[in-house]
Amino acid sequence: MLSPIRWEDGALALLDQRRLPAEEAWLRCEKPEQVAEAISGMAVRGAPAIGIAAAYGVALAVRDTADPAAARRRFEEAFDLLAATRPTAANLGWALERASLALERALDRAEPAAEALLTLAHDLEESQLAADRRLARLGAELLSEGDRVLTHCNTGALATGGYGTAGGVIQAAFEFGRLRSVWVNETRPLLQGSRLTAWELQRAGIPFRVVTEASLGALMGRGLVDRVLVGADRIAANGDVANKIGTYPIAVLAERHGVPFYVAAPRSTIDPGAASGEAIPIEERDPREVTSVLDRAVAPPGTVAVNWAFDVTPHALVKAIVTEVGVLEPPYGESIASALAT
Amino acid sequence: MLSPIRWEDGALALLDQRRLPAEEAWLRCEKPEQVAEAISGMAVRGAPAIGIAAAYGVALAVRDTADPAAARRRFEEAFDLLAATRPTAANLGWALERASLALERALDRAEPAAEALLTLAHDLEESQLAADRRLARLGAELLSEGDRVLTHCNTGALATGGYGTAGGVIQAAFEFGRLRSVWVNETRPLLQGSRLTAWELQRAGIPFRVVTEASLGALMGRGLVDRVLVGADRIAANGDVANKIGTYPIAVLAERHGVPFYVAAPRSTIDPGAASGEAIPIEERDPREVTSVLDRAVAPPGTVAVNWAFDVTPHALVKAIVTEVGVLEPPYGESIASALAT
């Protein structure tokens, strides 16, 4: 399995996912500013992977200083910079808060800040992999032999730095003989489905076909989808799910056609501070992501586009949320509260 | 207003819509084979425009022969070739049947076949423009001042060779002060929304913004769409509507969000031989239209894609069908039958 995040020779190496599948190029980040740029530019993407990259980013910020006050100042600058890159991803703020606690503990104990933060980043990466594997096993049990699963965007190892969320469930289900094939939604505007998920599934030897989002109604209408499995960028306390734009229309179609709709995400994606989806900030990205494809214009000069990166799927459309601490079912207010208390 | 179809110096000139908006290039067709290639390759597209181009195509087939038997043979070859290019477009078969009647009448009267077929093609073009204008006026009356209309694919002059169907309604409504702005759905895979509709609206000075199909749930969820207006490629006798892939998901979202969903199409789009949407043949196109954009790959080599060109929207989701002979409302079995009897 390929991890898109590596700590190498005292720097953070990130697989530049913008250039996949054409080439496997790595970015070397030695400063938090470079990590922030890689996150906001989507060289690294997927809420859990963003969280891990940000943890390495704050570790880079403090590594050249022994002075506690300077370390705290540099940490805070890097924290603010990184936290602002992708406002919707819950795991980003979660990972940075963990780093903040680790820094304070190290400073309290007069231990080296850089070492403490680097250890934390490594720990987050390892625990992400462990959580993903548990989540994948639990999710795979929901599937049945012969299932044709529709997925959205990319939720494999590329998206988490571990084993994947919905992508991990797909991988595990395929290994357990509980999955026949995958429908990959191309996922405009940045085509993470056709560029990244197709690339991962091809490497894993899992049968798949790509479709446009426009095709999803026909696909479900023809009875070709048995289940939908998607990831999440932030889950509210009531079970509303913010995920890559296009998720909500899939959930609406799935409901109409009686196709169960599942969300797979680590517990760190749940934001208990958001009472419902309305409280989740939705990132709006550069309209040129819509008016051009692979840097070539597909609309006349001067065309204005709107480019929300996420939408919110109301909890009533979600059959279950698969986490590493269990499969959460409605009523989500209760199941989420008890998952967070675990 | 620009017509994408011109008869010039004894040949058919077609604006190559594949190359818009980057350049305005014209194809010159002197043989029916060239017209067939332009239709199947989507240099000319939109069900009404395809019908007109095909009528010119059969006129080209017979123009060098004075012998009635040879004319009939060449006509039939061209008819079969052209009829097979885009199986879903009702107007294609309709226009070719009209040409067939015109040929037989000319041969019966010992009149020149080529002249008769050319006259028919010109007539179809003129009556399309007249029908489009009537339809546009009727449709515009359904809109209200301040409306923000969502449209799909391209349904303007480029799509009909006249004034446009849904695009004509938009144009007329804007002129009558009954439309504030247009949401243009980019319409994967061939991006007729961002490439063609944006180009037409920009030339017409109508305010618009482009969005991906993935954004449509968020767009309606935020209350930013007042009406949906789309065209049609074939309408069944019960009111089921085959239109560009992605139309059905829009209709489902529109129903959920209480947004009226209108179809605008000339009467020639209605196929009384199709009892319901299930009887409408759905064209499946080259998967490379999905796995590449502007001829550049967006998926790994070897990726399989499914590329249905159309989907079917059940009549229950359609608030009204705007034609040149009136606004048809449910129950469609009755309103369509009486429109056809007009």
Chai-1 contact restraints between the chains, C-beta under 6 A:
chainA,res_idxA,chainB,res_idxB,connection_type,confidence,min_distance_angstrom,max_distance_angstrom,comment,restraint_id
A,P21,B,P300,contact,1.0,0.0,6.0,A-B,restraint_1
A,R188,B,T212,contact,1.0,0.0,6.0,A-B,restraint_2
A,R188,B,A214,contact,1.0,0.0,6.0,A-B,restraint_3
A,P189,B,T212,contact,1.0,0.0,6.0,A-B,restraint_4
A,L191,B,V298,contact,1.0,0.0,6.0,A-B,restraint_5
A,S194,B,V298,contact,1.0,0.0,6.0,A-B,restraint_6
A,S194,B,A299,contact,1.0,0.0,6.0,A-B,restraint_7
A,A198,B,A299,contact,1.0,0.0,6.0,A-B,restraint_8
A,A198,B,P300,contact,1.0,0.0,6.0,A-B,restraint_9
A,A198,B,T303,contact,1.0,0.0,6.0,A-B,restraint_10
A,W199,B,P300,contact,1.0,0.0,6.0,A-B,restraint_11
A,Q202,B,P300,contact,1.0,0.0,6.0,A-B,restraint_12
A,R209,B,V304,contact,1.0,0.0,6.0,A-B,restraint_13
A,R209,B,V306,contact,1.0,0.0,6.0,A-B,restraint_14
A,V210,B,V290,contact,1.0,0.0,6.0,A-B,restraint_15
A,V210,B,A299,contact,1.0,0.0,6.0,A-B,restraint_16
A,V210,B,T303,contact,1.0,0.0,6.0,A-B,restraint_17
A,V210,B,A305,contact,1.0,0.0,6.0,A-B,restraint_18
A,V211,B,V306,contact,1.0,0.0,6.0,A-B,restraint_19
A,T212,B,R188,contact,1.0,0.0,6.0,A-B,restraint_20
A,T212,B,P189,contact,1.0,0.0,6.0,A-B,restraint_21
A,T212,B,V290,contact,1.0,0.0,6.0,A-B,restraint_22
A,E213,B,E213,contact,1.0,0.0,6.0,A-B,restraint_23
A,E213,B,A214,contact,1.0,0.0,6.0,A-B,restraint_24
A,A214,B,R188,contact,1.0,0.0,6.0,A-B,restraint_25
A,A214,B,E213,contact,1.0,0.0,6.0,A-B,restraint_26
A,A214,B,I245,contact,1.0,0.0,6.0,A-B,restraint_27
A,A214,B,G246,contact,1.0,0.0,6.0,A-B,restraint_28
A,S215,B,I245,contact,1.0,0.0,6.0,A-B,restraint_29
A,G217,B,Y248,contact,1.0,0.0,6.0,A-B,restraint_30
A,G217,B,P249,contact,1.0,0.0,6.0,A-B,restraint_31
A,G217,B,D311,contact,1.0,0.0,6.0,A-B,restraint_32
A,A218,B,W308,contact,1.0,0.0,6.0,A-B,restraint_33
A,A218,B,D311,contact,1.0,0.0,6.0,A-B,restraint_34
A,I245,B,A214,contact,1.0,0.0,6.0,A-B,restraint_35
A,I245,B,S215,contact,1.0,0.0,6.0,A-B,restraint_36
A,G246,B,A214,contact,1.0,0.0,6.0,A-B,restraint_37
A,Y248,B,G217,contact,1.0,0.0,6.0,A-B,restraint_38
A,P249,B,G217,contact,1.0,0.0,6.0,A-B,restraint_39
A,P249,B,P249,contact,1.0,0.0,6.0,A-B,restraint_40
A,V252,B,V252,contact,1.0,0.0,6.0,A-B,restraint_41
A,V252,B,R256,contact,1.0,0.0,6.0,A-B,restraint_42
A,R256,B,V252,contact,1.0,0.0,6.0,A-B,restraint_43
A,V290,B,V210,contact,1.0,0.0,6.0,A-B,restraint_44
A,V290,B,T212,contact,1.0,0.0,6.0,A-B,restraint_45
A,V293,B,V293,contact,1.0,0.0,6.0,A-B,restraint_46
A,L294,B,R296,contact,1.0,0.0,6.0,A-B,restraint_47
A,R296,B,L294,contact,1.0,0.0,6.0,A-B,restraint_48
A,V298,B,L191,contact,1.0,0.0,6.0,A-B,restraint_49
A,V298,B,S194,contact,1.0,0.0,6.0,A-B,restraint_50
A,A299,B,S194,contact,1.0,0.0,6.0,A-B,restraint_51
A,A299,B,A198,contact,1.0,0.0,6.0,A-B,restraint_52
A,A299,B,V210,contact,1.0,0.0,6.0,A-B,restraint_53
A,P300,B,P21,contact,1.0,0.0,6.0,A-B,restraint_54
A,P300,B,A198,contact,1.0,0.0,6.0,A-B,restraint_55
A,P300,B,W199,contact,1.0,0.0,6.0,A-B,restraint_56
A,P300,B,Q202,contact,1.0,0.0,6.0,A-B,restraint_57
A,T303,B,A198,contact,1.0,0.0,6.0,A-B,restraint_58
A,T303,B,V210,contact,1.0,0.0,6.0,A-B,restraint_59
A,V304,B,R209,contact,1.0,0.0,6.0,A-B,restraint_60
A,A305,B,V210,contact,1.0,0.0,6.0,A-B,restraint_61
A,V306,B,R209,contact,1.0,0.0,6.0,A-B,restraint_62
A,V306,B,V211,contact,1.0,0.0,6.0,A-B,restraint_63
A,W308,B,A218,contact,1.0,0.0,6.0,A-B,restraint_64
A,D311,B,G217,contact,1.0,0.0,6.0,A-B,restraint_65
A,D311,B,A218,contact,1.0,0.0,6.0,A-B,restraint_66
